[in-house]
Each structure stands twice: as C-alpha cells, then as structure tokens.
C-alpha cells in the first residue's frame, strides 16, 4: 500500500524568482538518493492563491522506511516554508495533518 505526503502553500502573491530558485536548490539537495519530490504544475490549478503544491510517495522498502521518508521530506518542507514567507501551509501524510512548531520552525512529528 503506497503512502504519500501531500503539501501546499497559499498566498495572494506569486513566488518570486528568488524563492523559486531557492526551492529548486533545496529540492535538488534533498533528492539525492531519494525518490523524486513532486511539485505540481499550477497552470491548471483551480485556486489561484496556491503557489506551491505537490505530493511524494514515501518509501516502503524496509520496516522504518516510511518513517524515515516522513522525517526527510518534512525537513525539506520546513526549509521551504522558512523560505516562502507569509503563506498558509497544508502538509499531511495521507489524511493526518502535520502541525507546525513555531518555536523550532519545523513540523512536529510527535503528534
């Protein structure tokens, strides 16, 4: 059974060129030795305020692979979230929404 992590960010302003470049760099750094981090093409999005969206299938080749995948991809999403300011984020593993820890600037995986 494939399990995925889903993510989106909304705001009225589009991504700037600097933000877009930083996101590409972060994704490139985190994608070494991992499955592709999938970001959707938003040209056909029904919500014009969505500026970043995608989903990535979590690995399931070993017992702890899904958990390691969640930790890995939420670390990337935390860095992207800190790069793309003034946004409303949604990050979930299947239907379990992950909470943001404002103090540590990362997703709280204990909940």
Secondary structure, 3 states (H helix, E strand, C coil): CCCEEEEEEECCCCCCHHHHHHHHHHHHHHCCCCCCCCECCHHHCCCCCEEEEEEEECCCCCCCHHHHHHHHHHHHHHHHHHHCCCCEEEEEECCEECEEECCCCEEECCC
